[in-house]
Amino acid sequence: MATLADSDTVRVGEQIIIVRAPYGLSYSMSVGWISARWAPNTVYRRMPLAEFFQTDATINTGNSGGPMFNMAGEVIGLVSHTISKSGVVRDWASW
């Protein structure tokens, strides 16, 4: 059972780990950093109460719902989606 962290303590520049099994094919892990925090109703208007963490960790299609961990092994968010308007991929976890 994973411990939930206080997401209010997550800071830009913090290193994170994402573990997942895209489409149930195999398990994978990626490491990255929190590159931005987005306040509720600033990224995805259909989810007005969700705060988002932007990360540079690789998140592939099919990874939604997987946990994002801090370096203490606590869950700080769940992978929700990838946004790309210009071809530059920005990966997000919501909390």
Summary of the structure (lengths in Angstrom):
residues: 95
radius of gyration: 12.5
end to end distance: 18.2
largest distance: 38.6
contacts: 250
relative contact order: 0.28
helix: 6%
strand: 42%
